[in-house]
């Protein structure tokens, strides 16, 4: 299925005591380019997240944003060294009378005593953490791809419509081209009659001149190739593979054949058709810049 290179997907869930929010967005780019906005404690997961997205995205400038809030998960705990605290308290109470000071120790005083309190970082179940984060990111990725496919379907319909318009114009060129040669022959014959008179006209000369004109202005090969290119375009749009760059090349070929017809045109009707064809080709070119 055709995919656009622009897309957005968001997922939010509470799993294993954490609220996880993932957002994925992308814009046009020739290749796959990844960037992320991750909490500092989770930046080590960036390579795995990049690999996860790259497996399903081939082109586009992609940004992943991730937020993780601990709800029922304790990252740290505080350990109290009761033995050290007791020794400090006993020592202070022992020397207080001798120094003439009061024994007025408070809980806040204990916080200022070294080694009484120790902050311990709790071990994280990395396997479970990755399973939770990858699940939420995966859901956001599914929504992201669904949006790309929806936009891709709209792009496909628009490009096909424009391809049909170009095909109709090519068919008109095929009608006008021989008419142009016949009209040239008639003009040449009338001109020679005017100059030489009816009796002195060399029919072979008229045929030769008409043949030369026909050869210079013939666009049969170009129109055949245009029909073939447009058929290829339709086939590509039915493909499930990455086609963005191939489409870009094919549209260049369609434009080249159209320019050749324009340079050969000796009929104002064909010239006007070429102008209109180039306008439609440019519209297709703009659309396929957004196809993955």
N, C-alpha and C positions, 0 to 999 in steps of 0.2 A: 504494500500500500504506500502511495506517495505521502511523504511527510514534509511539513513546513519546517524551517530551521528555527522559527520563533515558537516559544511555548512556555507554559508555566504549570507547575504542579505543587500542591501543598498538602501535607498530612500532619495531624496533631493527635497524639495518643499518650495515655498514661500506662506505662508498663514497668513491672518490677520496681515500683516505688519511685519511678522517675517520669516527669512529663517531658516528652520529646517532641519538638516541632521542627519539621524539615520543609524547606522550600527550594525548588529547582526552577531556574529560568534560563532562557537562552535567546540569543540574537544571531543574525547572519554572520558566518565566517567561512572562509574557504576550507579550513580544516577543523579538527576537534581541539578546542582550547578550554582548559578547565581552571577554575579558580574557586576558592571556598572561603566562607566565613564561619569559623568554628570557635567554640569556647576554648580558652587556653589549655584547659586540662584534657581536651579531646583532639588537639591538633595532630597528635601522633596517628590518628585514624585517617588522615587525609589521603595517603597513598591507596589504602583499601577502598575508600569511597570513590576515588577517581577511577580505579579499575572497575568498580561496580557500574558506574555510569557509562564508561567507555564501551562496555560490552553491549550496550543497547543504543548508544548514540555515536554516529560516525562523523557528523559535521556540525559546526555551530560553536559559538562562544558561550560556554555553559558555566553558570554560577550556582553553587550549592551553599545554602545558609542553614545552619543547625544550631538549635538552642536546646539545652538540657537543664531541667530544674529538678533538684532532689526534693522529693516529698516525704517518702518514708525510708530514705536511705541515709545512713550515717557515714560520712566520709572520714570523720575523725572521732576520737574519744579521748577523755582526760583521765590519766592514771594518777592517783594520789599515793605518794610515798609516806605512809603513816609513820614509819619508823623514824625517818628524818625529821618529820614535823614534831613528833613527840620529843626527840632529842633537843631540838631548838627550844621548844616550850619549857622543857625541864631546865635547860641551861639558863634561860632568861629568868625563870623563877628563882633559881639558885643565887644568881648574882644580884637580883633586884634589891633585896634588903641591904646588902653590903654597899651598893651604889646609891642608896637612898632614892630609888625610883619606884614608881607604882607598877604593879603587874596588871597592865590593861591591854593585853594582846587581843586583837580582833581577827576576824576571818580575812579581812583585807590585808592585814600584816603578813599573813601566811603566803599570800600571792607574791610578795616581794622577796620571799626567802628562796634562794636557789635550790633546785632539785626536789622541791616538795611536790610540784605539779609537772607532769610531762604530757604533752599533746602527742597522741599516737595516731598515725594515719591508718585507717582500716584498709584491709586488703579488698580489692575489687574483683569480682568474678568477671574477668575479661571476656570469657567466652559468652556468658549471658549478656553482658553489656553490648558486645558486638551484635549478638542475635537481635537484641531489642532495637538498637539504632538502625541496623540494616533492614529490619522489618518496616520501620517507619519510613526510612528513605526509599525503600522499594515501593511502598504504596504511593509516595509522592511522585516517584519515577513513572509509575503506571499512569497516573493522572496527567503527568507532563507529556508522555508519549501519546495518550489519547487526544490531548489538545492539538498536538502536532499533526496527528492523522486527520483530525477534523478540518484543520486549516489546509492541510495538504489536499483533501478532497475538493475543497473550494478552489484551490489553485489549479488543480487538474481540470475541473469543469471550465474554468475561465480560459485556460490555454487551449483546450480542445475547441471551444467556441471560436477563438481567434484563428486557429488552424483551419477550421471550416471556411471562414471568411477568406483567408488567403487562397485556399484551394479553389473556391469559386472564381476568384480573380485570375488565377492561373488558367483556368478553363476559358475565361473570356479572352485572355491573351492568345490562346491557341486558336480562337475564332478570328480575332482581329489580325493576326500576323499574315495569313495567306491573303486576306482581303487587302492588306496594305500592299502586298506584292502585285496583286491584280490591278489595284488602283494606280500603282506606279507605272505599270505597263501601259495602261490606258492614257495616262498623262504624257508618257513618252511618245506614244503613237500620235496623239493629238498635236503634240509640239512639232514632230517631224512633218506631219501633214501641213501644218501651218507654214513651215519653212520651205519644204520641198514640193509640196503638192502631193495629191493622192497617188499619182502615177509613178513617182520616183521613190516611194518608200521601200526600203529593203527589209522585208519581213524577218530575215535571219538576224539582221542587226538588232531589231527590236527584241527578238527572243534572247539574243546574247546579253544585251543590256539588262533585260528583265531578270535573267539568270544571275548575273553579277550582283544586282541589287538584292535579289532573294537570298543569295549566299551571305551577303554582308548583314542582312537584317534577320536572317532565320534564327529562331529561338527554340526550335524543336528540342534540341538536346537539353537546354536549360529547363524547359517546362517538364520534360520527362524526369529529370533529376529532382526538380521541385516536388513533383507528385511522390517520388520515391522517398525523399526526405520527410515529407509530411506524414507518409505512412509509417516511417520509422519513429517519428515523434509520437504518434498515437500508440505504437507498440511499447515504447519506453514508458509511457505514462501508465501502462497496465502492469509494469514490472514491480516486483517486490524488493528489488535491489536498489542500492544507492545509484541515482542517475543524474544528480545535479550537474556534475562536471561534464558528463556525456551530452546532456541536453544543451549545455552552454556551447559546446563545440558544434553540435548539429545546427543550432540556430545561426551560428556564424556561417555555416555552409549555405543555409537557406538565404541568408542576407547576401552572400557573395553571388549566388545564382541570380538573385533579383537585381543586383547592381549590373550584372552582365546584360540582362534583358533591357535594363534602362539605357545602357550605353549603345545598344543596337537599335533601339526603338526609332522608327521613322513614322510613327503614327501617334498623333496626340492622345488618342484613346489609351494606347499602351503606356505612354508616358504618365498619364494620370493614374492608371492602375498601379504602376510601379511605385508612385508616390504613396498611394494608399496602402500598398503591400508593405512598404518599409515602415509605415506608421504602425501597422499591426505587428510586424516583426519586433519592433522596439518594445511594444507593450508585452509581448511574450518574453523578451529578454529580461525585462524588469521583473516579471513574475518568477521566472525560473531561478533568479538569483536567490530566492528564498526557499528553493527546494533542496532537501537533503541529498 
